[in-house]
Amino acid sequence: MMARFALVPVAALLAAGGLLAQRKETPKLNYPHTLKGDVTDTYHGTTVPDPYRWLEDDVRKSSAVADWVAAQNKVTQAFLEAIPQREGIRARITELWNFERFSAPSKVGGKYLFSKNNGLQNQSVLYIQDTLDSEPRLLLDPNAWSKDGTVALAGTAVSDDGKYAAYGRSESGSDWQTWGVLDVATGKPLSDELKWVKFSGASWTADGKGFFYSRFPEPTGEGKFQSLNENQTLYYHRVGTPQSDDVLVYKRPDHPKWNVGGEVSEDGRYLIISIGDGTTSRKVRVAYRDLLEPYALPVDLIDNHDGKFAFVGNDGPVFYFRTETDAPKGRVVAIDTRKPEKKEWKTVVAEAKETLEGVGMVGGQFVCSYLQDAKTVVKLFGPDGKLVRDVALPGIGTAAGFGGKKSDTETFYSFSSFNTPTSTYRYDIITGRSKLLKQPKVSFSPDDYEVKQIFYASKDGTRIPMFICSKKGIKLDGTNPTLLYGYGGFNISLTPGFSVSRLQWMEMGGVLAVANLRGGGEYGEAWHRAGTKLQKQNVFDDFIAAAEHLVKEKYTSPPKLAIQGGSNGGLLVGACMTQRPDLYGACLPAVGVMDMLRFQKFTAGRFWVDDYGSSDNKEEFEAQLKYSPYHNLKPGTKYPATMVTTADTDDRVVPGHSFKFAARLQESHAGGPPVLARIETKAGHGAGKPTAKVIEEAADLWAFLVKALDFKPSGVK
C-alpha cells in the first residue's frame, strides 16, 4: 500500500573548470501572509509548538485553507509563467508522451486482457481479445467517466469463467474506490455498487457467482478524506445483490488497526486470509477457510509470526508462501495445513544471495523474481525446488509480470530500463523463449544515452548503489545540472525504469542519479530495517553521501544539484534540505510526510508506524523530532530554491503536511531563491493522475529547475 513521493548553497561562488562564476540571485518574492497560531503539544515532557496546525483542516471544508491554497498557487504560477523556457518544455514533453503504450497481457478464462494508451489519452483503456492475434475489443474506457480524466480505473478482477469483471473506480486520485461488476460479453455494467473500499482487490470464487473484497466502515461527519482508516473487514459479495446483503467473512474488532485481505486459491478450495499491522506487513498472520464446507470457520495457520508471508499457491492442503522468516532475503516454504507447526515447514526454494522479490506458480514451475544490485533476475524452479533455468531477459533493467496459473504454459512480462521504453513479451514456460509482443516507438534515440551503476560509501561506510544516467559524452567538470532522486523506505526498491519526464530531463542536458538507499528492499529485510525507526537517519546519511559523491566526482556542484522524492521520498528531501542546506541548488519534495509527530493521526498514517515509529513512544519521538522536516526549519536560514508539491485530494499523505512545511519554510527562509508551493486540484497521491496533469506538472518542475539551477536546456525551442 503505500504503499503504496531550500537552500541556496552558502557559497555564492561556484568553482568550475578553474573559473569562478557568479550565481544569479532571484528577486525576492512576496509570499502570502500565513496566520500563525499558538498551538503546542507536550510529548513525554517536551513542549513542541505547532503554529500552523490550522492548515491541517480539509481544504474542501475550510474556506481559510482554500484561500491560502489559492494565494500560494497564484504566486507560484506567476513565477512559473515568467520562465521563458516553460512553454517549450511543455511542448517537447507533450511530443514525447504521444506514443502508444501497452501493458503486458494477462490470461483469464481463456481470454487475454491488456491496457493501451494511444498516446495522450488521460487514462489507459482496458481491452480483451480471444487470442493474441485476434482483434481486441474495448472492455472499459475510463476516459468516458469524466471530462477531465480525473476518474481512473483502480483495479480489475475477472472471474475464472471469463463471464464477469469486477472493477474499481477512483475519483480525483483518492484512495477510496467504488467497485462495480461488468458483463464481459456485452461490456455493460451491472447494478452492483460497492463503496468505502480501500487497499483491496477482488478475488472470485470458483463458481463465478461472487467475490471477496475488503472495506472500511463509512466515515462519519467530515472525515472522509482525513479520518483514520480503522476496522478493515473482509466481505463476500454475490453478483446482482446490494452491498447491504454482503456476507461478513472476517473482522478483528479487538485490533482495529489491523488490515485484512482475502484471496481464493487457484483450485477454488480455500480462502487465504492475510492479516497485517503495517504498510510493509512485517507482522502478518494468516488464516484460511475451506470453501467447500459451508459452515467452516477460519482456521489460524500462521499466528503472530514476526515476518512477512505472501501466498504463492497450493497443492491441495499444502500451501506455499514467500517469506523472510529465518531468511532475510526471502525463500519459499511449504506448510502442510494438517501439520502446521513451524518445525514441519519445508523449504522449497532456499534463500539466495539475491533478494527474492516475487514468486508465482505457472506451468507447474515456481517463477522467482530476484533483485541483484537493484536489477531484475528471474529464475524457474521445479516443484522440488531445483533450478530449471534462468530466464534470459532483454537486457539489464526491470522485468515485471510472470503471472498465470499452474496449468498455463505461457506467461507475460514487461521490461524497461532508464533508456529503454517499456516493451511487453510472451514467455514460453516449456521452451524458455521470449517473444516480443509490443515495443513502443518514442521519438528519441536510446543510443544517445548511457546508464551506469556505481557504488559509493555512506557516512558509516555502508556500500550504497546508485544509477547515473545521461547523454553520452558529458564532461565531468562540475557544471552539469543534476537531479538526484531517492526514496528509502517501506521495503520499496528503486529499479531501472523508463520515464518520459526523466528522458526529457536528460535530453535537456541534465544528469539523472537514482540512489538505492537503506530503508528500501534492494538487499532484503536487513537493508530495509537499517533505515527504519531509530535508524531512519541512515537513509538521510545515504542520500547526503550520494550528493557529496556526485560533487566529488565532478558530475555537478551544489548550485547545479537538485534533489527530488515523493511521499516517503518527500520526507527524505525535506529532512536532507534542513540538515544540509549548503549542498543543493534546488529541492523538490512531493506529497511528503513532513510532520513526523502527527502523521499517524490521519487516514493511512497508522500503517507507517512500523517503519517510522510513533511519537507515542518516548525513544521514537526523540528520534523523530531530530529529523522531522517541519520541526527542523530554522529561522534566518537561506534555503535552496524549493517547490513543494501536493494535491488537495491526497488522502494517503494528507496535504496538511506539505501546507505546514511550506508555510514554515517561507517564514524561516532568509531570502533569495524562491520557496514555493504548487498545489494540484482534483488530484491525489499520484495514482490515476490523468496524462494532462502529469505533463503539466513535469513541465513546471523542469522549468523551475531551469531557473533555479541557472542553465540553458538543449532541445527546447
Secondary structure by P-SEA (a helix, b strand, c coil): ccccccccccccccccccbbbbbbbcccccccbbbbcbbbbbcccbbbbbccccccccccccaaaaaaaaaaaaaaaaaaaaccaaaaaaaaaaaaacbbbbcbbbbcccccccccccccccbbbbbbbcccccbbbbcccccccccccccccccccccccccbbbbbbbcccccbbbbbcccccccccccccccccccbbbbbcccccccccccccccccccccccccccccccccccccccccccccccccccccbbbbbbbcccccbbbbbbbccccccbbbbbbbcccccccccccccccccbbbbbccccccbbbbbcccccccbbbbbbcccccccccccccccccccccccccccccccbbbbbcccbbbbbbbccccccccccccccccccccccccccccccccccccccccbbbbbbcccccbbbbcbbbbcccccccbbbbbbbbbcccccbbbbbbbcccccccccccbbbbbbbbcccccccbbbbaaaaaaaaabbbbbbbbccccccccaaaaaaacccccaaaaaaaaaaaaaaaaacccccccbbbbcccaaaaaaaaaaaaccccccbbbbccccccccccccccccccccccccccccaaaaaaaaaccccccccccccccbbbbbbbcccccccaaaaaaaaaaaaaaccccccbbbbbbccccccccccaaaaaaaaaaaaaaaaaaacccccccc
